[in-house]
Amino acid sequence: MKKLIFFFVFLISFTSVQSQCNSNPYLVSGWGGTLLLSDSSSISTGSSTNYSVSYLWDFGDGFISNQQNPCHTYGDISTLPNPWYVTLTVTYFDSTTSLNVCQDTDSIDILFFINPCVYGDLQISASGNNLTANQSYSSSITVCPNVYPNSFLWSNGDTNQTINVSGPGLYSCTVTSNVGCVYTESYNYYGTLTPTFDCTQMDIFEANNNFNVLSFQSSYLNNNYFPELIDSLSYWEAYTPDGNICGLYPMNGNFSFQNFGLGGSPSDSMNICFYVYLYDNYYQHDLSVSPQQGSLCSSCDLFFWDGSNWVTQLINTTYDCDLVNGCYDPGTGLGTYTSLSACQSNCVIPATYDCDLVSGCYDPGTGLGTYASLSACQSNCIVSSTNEFSGIISRKLMKIVDVYGREINAIKENQTLFYIYDDGTVEKKIILE
């Protein structure tokens, strides 16, 4: 028995000379809990040409990989020793003989100063009556698709990613990722997609009191403690009362422009307007949907130069009707309606009608139809009817001949005639007295 054991050891010693393994794991890069690892092992295959090499990575957090150069993202490391080790086991196997095997294991230590879960995020978005929990994990290495939401638990007991809510209220969701990160976020659903922004919070004031170069800003933009965000569509507008537009500027704080009227000389009065499209973290801006998403604030101030300062004269708030976006303040004080309620009461697309000769009367939905009433349209809208085959064929008469084939130029009574057409058809006619 001892001889057999000795012989087995001898064979292993002999074959190890023919093939050797040296495991050497290498950390390529790592940030935010994500590591890109590489195998730099050395393997001597000897004279063998029929072999295989396998890799086993143990990341120390309960996850393993058989890839040669894996990428791994860590989750909650609060229960792991610090530092801990990533090990790589390299196994060489010669399929010609099961005795020609070598294996080696080596490790590298991993040290994190911040729990990788802090790089994750959870946001709740709203669409109609639906709330959706969206969990993401930020990392500079995008080749690691191994982090994903594993479970959802809402405050109402629902375990789906998207839930349908029946009414306003505060809803919270806890998401646990597959690597053990736990995120909780709340959402105050008001039953509408319109943020509660008070447009009177916007203000305009001149910043430098220079007659030729004007600078304007808003304290709301420069000291914004509100949850709403300024959409990229938002802008400032500056123009003189004589109609010269001095410029349009993105809504990003204060702005400056040169004071020029239509004649090229500085103007002693200036209209400064803002058009602010607002939405919060969970909204996209779209005023054309119902209910509207986001909100629009717009207003203008009229500034006079008193010799040393620009003095504000507020333009009266009036409203015009936009059949797409609803009531808005044109900022000129010359709007059609003096109150928002009066505008909203009349800002309705009137029912008008156009005539379709196939389908009949219809409302185009623009208020610009030809007829103001359905009855007026129906009285004038005659719908054409078509038969499958009318029996009428477009053709041209070539000549008229008698029974002897002689061409007839003058029609006589009581005579049998034949009308020959260009499509090859012939009609027989008798002209009676």
Order of alpha helices (4+ residues) and beta strands (2+ residues): alpha-beta-beta-beta-beta-beta-beta-beta-beta-beta-beta-beta-beta-beta-beta-beta-beta-beta-alpha-beta-beta-beta-beta-beta-beta-beta-beta-beta-alpha-beta-beta-alpha-beta-beta-beta
